[in-house]
Amino acid sequence: MAFESLSDKLQNVFKKLRDKGTLTEQDLKEAMRQVRMALLEADVNYKVVKDFCKRVTDKAIGSQVLTSLTPGQQVIKIVDEEMTDLMGSDNDSSLIYGSTVPTVFMMVG
């Protein structure tokens, strides 16, 4: 339930960004405020949320928009990259997989 709620809230934020042709710094601040609130409501640690939002904002403000992307899509791309980095990528070797399939992981929050 918490993941569905988080997913819905993030999708709403990204929809608003996609609909804009150009993004102002105020648009970015508002989007990051909504992302911050969604993550906090999903019980993500405050320090993790704060660091995540800072990294996304720093990258979004300092990045050149790729020619194939709109500014909104660029922010979404940055959020996706940071979320992947935060949660761990396919190449993350810190998880130990069992020798038999399926490997079970317990997530505690």
C-alpha positions as CSV (number, residue, x, y, z in Angstrom):
1,M,0.0,0.0,0.0
2,A,2.8,2.5,0.9
3,F,4.6,1.8,-2.4
4,E,1.4,2.3,-4.4
5,S,0.7,5.6,-2.7
6,L,4.3,6.7,-3.2
7,S,4.2,5.7,-6.8
8,D,0.9,7.6,-7.4
9,K,2.3,10.7,-5.8
10,L,5.5,10.7,-7.8
11,Q,3.5,10.0,-11.0
12,N,1.4,13.1,-10.3
13,V,4.5,15.2,-9.7
14,F,6.1,14.0,-12.9
15,K,2.9,14.5,-14.9
16,K,2.9,18.2,-13.9
17,L,6.6,18.5,-15.0
18,R,6.0,16.7,-18.3
19,D,3.1,19.1,-19.1
20,K,5.4,22.2,-18.9
21,G,7.4,23.3,-21.9
22,T,9.9,25.2,-19.8
23,L,10.8,24.9,-16.1
24,T,11.5,27.7,-13.8
25,E,13.5,27.3,-10.6
26,Q,10.2,27.8,-8.8
27,D,8.7,24.9,-10.7
28,L,11.6,22.7,-9.7
29,K,11.4,23.8,-6.0
30,E,7.7,23.0,-6.0
31,A,8.2,19.6,-7.6
32,M,11.0,18.7,-5.1
33,R,8.8,19.8,-2.2
34,Q,6.1,17.4,-3.4
35,V,8.7,14.6,-3.9
36,R,10.1,15.3,-0.4
37,M,6.6,15.1,1.1
38,A,5.8,11.9,-0.8
39,L,9.0,10.2,0.4
40,L,8.5,11.3,4.0
41,E,4.9,10.1,4.0
42,A,6.3,6.7,2.8
43,D,8.5,6.7,6.0
44,V,11.8,7.3,4.2
45,N,14.4,8.6,6.7
46,Y,14.5,12.4,6.8
47,K,18.3,12.6,6.2
48,V,18.0,10.3,3.2
49,V,15.2,12.4,1.8
50,K,17.0,15.6,2.4
51,D,20.2,14.4,0.7
52,F,18.3,12.9,-2.2
53,C,16.4,16.1,-2.9
54,K,19.6,18.2,-2.6
55,R,21.4,15.9,-5.1
56,V,18.5,16.0,-7.6
57,T,18.1,19.8,-7.3
58,D,21.9,20.4,-7.7
59,K,22.0,18.2,-10.8
60,A,18.8,19.7,-12.3
61,I,19.9,23.3,-11.8
62,G,23.4,22.7,-13.1
63,S,22.5,20.4,-16.0
64,Q,22.1,21.3,-19.7
65,V,18.9,20.0,-21.1
66,L,19.6,17.3,-23.7
67,T,18.2,18.2,-27.1
68,S,16.0,15.1,-27.2
69,L,14.4,15.9,-23.8
70,T,12.1,18.6,-22.5
71,P,13.2,20.2,-19.2
72,G,10.5,18.2,-17.4
73,Q,11.8,15.0,-18.9
74,Q,15.3,16.0,-17.9
75,V,14.3,16.4,-14.2
76,I,12.4,13.0,-14.3
77,K,15.6,11.4,-15.8
78,I,17.7,12.9,-12.9
79,V,15.2,11.6,-10.3
80,D,15.2,8.2,-11.9
81,E,19.0,8.0,-11.8
82,E,19.2,9.2,-8.2
83,M,16.5,6.7,-7.1
84,T,18.4,3.9,-8.9
85,D,21.6,5.0,-7.2
86,L,19.8,5.2,-3.8
87,M,18.1,1.9,-4.0
88,G,21.0,0.1,-5.6
89,S,21.5,-0.9,-9.2
90,D,21.7,-4.3,-10.9
91,N,25.5,-4.2,-10.4
92,D,25.2,-3.6,-6.6
93,S,27.4,-6.3,-5.0
94,S,26.4,-5.5,-1.4
95,L,23.5,-8.0,-1.6
96,I,24.3,-11.7,-1.1
97,Y,22.2,-13.9,-3.3
98,G,21.5,-17.5,-2.2
99,S,22.6,-20.5,-4.2
100,T,19.0,-21.6,-4.9
101,V,16.2,-19.7,-6.6
102,P,14.3,-17.7,-5.3
103,T,16.5,-15.7,-3.0
104,V,14.4,-14.1,-0.2
105,F,15.2,-10.6,1.2
106,M,13.6,-9.1,4.2
107,M,13.0,-5.4,4.1
108,V,12.4,-3.8,7.5
109,G,11.3,-0.3,8.0
